Amino acid sequence: MKNLKSIILTIVVTSVSITTKGFAQDKPKPKLEKVFKRLDIDKSGEISIEELEGKKLQKKFKKIDINNDSQISLEEFKAFKKRQEEFKAKKTLKEENYSNNTIEEQIDTENTEYQEEQI
C-alpha cells in the first residue's frame, strides 16, 4: 500500500511538473540591444533609413531620430521604445478609468476631448 501511494504521488508530481514547464517556457522578448543589432545591417552602430527599408519602423524614422542626424543610435532607439511603452501604459490606464466612469462622465469626457481636438 505504501508503494502504491508513492507511485501515485510520483506520477502526480511528474504530471504537474511537465504541465507547468509547458506554461513557463514562453519565449522571452528579445532585448532591445539584440533588436537594434539585427536592424543595424552594416554594423555601424547606428541605423540608417535605408536599413529600415520595408519595415514598419521606417515610417517612424523621423520620430526616433531625435537629433535629426539621419541615423538612429542605440540611445535614441531605447528612448523611442520607452516612449512607446509609456504611451501604451497611459492609454491602458485611460481606458480603464473611462470604463469605470458612469455614462454621464463618459459623455462629458468625450465632449471635452472633442473640444480639445478642435482647438
N, C-alpha and C positions, 0 to 999 in steps of 0.2 A: 504494500500500500504506500509506503514511504517512497519507493522508487517511482511509482506511478505519479505521485504528486510532483516529484522532482522533474520527471519527464514533461509533464503538462506545463509546469512553471517555465521550463527551458523553452518549450515551444512558444508559449505566450510572449516571453521576453524577446525571443528572436523575431517573432512576427512584428511586435511593436517596434523593435529596432530597425528592421527592414523598412517598415512603413514610414517612420519618421525620417529616415535617411533620404527617402524619395522626396519628401517635402523640404528638407533642409538644403537640398542641393540646387536651389535656384541659381541661375547664372548671375554672377555679380556684374554690375555695370562696369564697363571699362573706365579706368581712371582717366581724368582729363588729359594728363600728360601723354598717355598712350594714344588717345584720340587725336591729339594735336600732332604727334609724330606721324601718325598714319596720313593725316591731311597734308603734312609738310613733305610733299613728294620729292622735292630737290634737296631735302635735308639741310636747308639753310638756317634753320632755327626760327624761321618766320613763314607765314602762309601768305602767298600772293593770291590775287583774284583768279589768276589762271589755274592755280592748283585746286580751286573750288569749282571749276567748270563742271556744270551738270549736277551739282549738289545743291541741296536746299539752302545751305549756308551762303551761297553765292549772292542771293538776294539781300541778305542781311550784312554784307561785307562792310558797307559804309557805317553801319551802326556799331559793328565790332571794332573797326579800325578807329579807335578813339583819337589818336594823334594825327590822323589823316596822312600817314606816310606811305600809303598804298601797300602796307604789309601788316599782317596780324601777328603780334608777338604772343608768347605763351601767357603773359600777364593780361593782355587785352582779351584773350580767349577765355581765361579764367574769370575775369571781371564780367564778361558778357554772360557766361553760364550762371554766375552768381545773380546777376540782374534778372535773368530768366526765372531762376528758382524763386527769387523774392516776389516777382510778378505773379507767378503761379500760386504762391502761398497767400498773397494778398487777395487774389481773385477767389481762391477757395474760401478764405475767411469771409469775404464779402458775400459770397453765395450762401454760406452757412448762416450768416447774420440775416440776410434777406429772407431766407426760408423760415427763420424763426420769428419774423415780423408778422404783425396782423395784416390783413388785406388792406386796411386803410393806410398803414405805414408803408406797405409796398407800393401802393399807388402814389403816395406822397414822394417816395424815393425816386420812382420812375419820372415824375414830373420835374423834380429837382435836377436829375441827371439830364433830362431833355433840355431844360433851360440852360444848363451849363454848356451843353454841346452847341447851342445856338449862339452863345457869346463869342 
